[in-house]
Amino acid sequence: MSTTRYRVGFVGAGGVATRHATVLAEFPDVAIAGVVDPNPEAARALADQAGATVEQSVDDLLALEVDAVYVCVPPFAHGQAETAVLAAGVPLFVEKPLGLDTELPAKLAAQVVAADVVTGVGFHWRYSAAVERARAALAGRPVSLVAGAWLDKVPPVGWWPRRDGSGGQLVEQAVHVVDLARVLAGEVAEVYAVADASPPDAPGADVDSSAAATLRFASGAVGTLSTTCRLGWKHRAALEVYADGVAVAISEDGCEVRTADGHQWHPVDPMDAKRAVDRAFLDAVGGDRSGVLVDYPDALRSHQLACALATSAAERRPVELETADV
Ligand SMILES: NC(=O)c1ccc[n+]([C@@H]2O[C@H](COP(=O)([O-])OP(=O)(O)OC[C@H]3O[C@@H](n4cnc5c(N)ncnc54)[C@H](O)[C@@H]3O)[C@@H](O)[C@H]2O)c1
């Protein structure tokens, strides 16, 4: 007897969609019904992997009466799918970043709130046990300093090295670390970023290779963020947090806590957070929203912060952010 409770549609059938589909295949109550992608080979490959049909449009996907839609398109391709899914009142999972700029995501966030649609966002670091360890270590000790880093290679997708494809590394990758900084140190009031204005060696590249930023938090804490895509490997993606008598470093594979009493390393399996973000979203589709740690409107705040960093670097000026609750 089938135990399927949730029929899911996919818009975008590339690398991250394939990862979500692999995770969803582990859940006995989930089936993928249909896949949309302008690249027919990608759509066919994911549909075959998932036992789904290839659909020609988001409307065709919605006509399958799916219970939820995953939008896993590149940064430049957001908008049309989300608008249609939200208009239909269907729960929506969106991969980060939410877009190339803040205008479209702000409109979509308003649509999410107005229609009270269940949403999930691919900020899976939030679901890591490493973050819980960090929170516990920092409990009762106000954060004084954060230091974030995303030191990596140019990802092997054609849209990434172009500003009009990815939005650049601050928006496309460092946003994970920026999101965690908000979680652990609160909202950011002002940023100032500088970039090298020297594109990496990749076809059509016009993104910066490296950037360095300072952040001033509303709490008074301060932070730094360093990014580069000049390496041939993923070197480090991490957030360090410092408070009275404690130093914490979070990465995808664990959390290191150091105090005057000693040093502890708490390893985690990076796949656990990637499973947890999908499970929490599907449970919310079923009516229990309590496990969703970051919904679309909250993700918008992290996206706005990443975009403020990118604007600061591009316009060579400090950028202030709205820190009041939305
Ligand atoms: N959270 C994470 O850990 C994580 C990991 C990888 C990628 N991502 C994010 O996921 C997004 C996609 O990354 P990817 O690695 O899968 O890229 P990809 O290039 O491998 O796949 C994107 C797919 O979307 C398709 N596409 C383009 N425009 C479309 C449209 N309008 N409608 C439907 N499909 C469309 C492309 O044809 C392609 O098959 C990016 O924003 C990336 O930042 C997140």
The ligand as a Gaussian input file, in Angstrom:
#p B3LYP/6-31G(d) Opt

LIG

0 1
 N       21.637000      25.370000      -0.281000
 C       22.656000      24.801000      -0.881000
 O       23.468000      24.125000      -0.283000
 C       22.820000      24.934000      -2.361000
 C       23.721000      24.100000      -3.023000
 C       23.849000      24.249000      -4.398000
 C       23.113000      25.216000      -5.068000
 N       22.266000      26.006000      -4.380000
 C       21.498000      27.055000      -5.067000
 O       20.549000      26.455000      -5.924000
 C       20.416000      27.230000      -7.112000
 C       20.638000      26.320000      -8.309000
 O       21.962000      25.813000      -8.239000
 P       22.383000      24.492000      -9.039000
 O       23.747000      24.147000      -8.551000
 O       21.316000      23.479000      -8.955000
 O       22.470000      25.077000     -10.531000
 P       22.401000      24.241000     -11.887000
 O       22.887000      25.160000     -12.934000
 O       23.065000      22.911000     -11.687000
 O       20.837000      23.959000     -12.069000
 C       19.895000      24.972000     -12.302000
 C       18.830000      24.396000     -13.232000
 O       17.787000      25.356000     -13.332000
 C       17.354000      25.367000     -14.678000
 N       16.648000      26.605000     -14.963000
 C       17.125000      27.797000     -15.376000
 N       16.125000      28.680000     -15.519000
 C       14.993000      28.033000     -15.193000
 C       13.625000      28.410000     -15.152000
 N       13.231000      29.656000     -15.440000
 N       12.713000      27.476000     -14.791000
 C       13.090000      26.225000     -14.488000
 N       14.372000      25.806000     -14.496000
 C       15.314000      26.708000     -14.847000
 C       18.624000      25.167000     -15.493000
 O       18.331000      24.715000     -16.811000
 C       19.353000      24.142000     -14.650000
 O       19.035000      22.814000     -15.041000
 C       21.425000      28.357000      -7.006000
 O       20.797000      29.543000      -6.601000
 C       22.378000      27.913000      -5.936000
 O       22.901000      28.954000      -5.158000
 C       22.084000      25.882000      -3.054000

